[in-house]
């Protein structure tokens, strides 16, 4: 499947962040997935792309023209690049081209992308599952806030956000959630019933 990865342009406060991003890229390649990401060559973006490229995964990088002009010096692994007019179009292209999503820690842009997918899912839109990949309790403040919103009646489904502790767990979770969304092919209803 095409796996959208949202993550920071920064490398994070320790080597664990880059190591986790690299392992996620390598893991998605080993699973035969395609990487869809923000086309950055540094920080966590660059790490996940290099991990994916090292494993032979096809890569689709999506970036606004104004950012590409600033980052032309970035070393990018081989990939197909889609240039967009702005950040809004970049987000839309990434969401449209991905079957599922994993979010590593990041800044405002990463939060924006995560909340866009979560909002679409909460409103019943056809969007792939999303898993938050934690490195050092980065996502707990968001999960706590969503839980608080749920207690106050502002959020109905607090279970949309799934949390993984390792790249392997994140990949397993998105694969399982994506498979659950797939309709059972005609003739396979017997097998599905037997498996329950």
Secondary structure, DSSP 4 states (H G I P E B T S, - for coil): -EEEEE--SS--SSHHHHHHHHHHHHHHHHTTPEEEE---SSHHHHHHHHHHHHTT--EEEEEEHHHHHHTTTS---S-EEEEESSHHHHHHHHHHH-SEEEE-S-SHHHHHHHHHHHHHHHTT-----EEEE-SSS-SHHHHHHHHHHHHTTS-S-GGG-EEESSHHHHHHHHHHHHHHHSPPPTT-HHHHHHH-
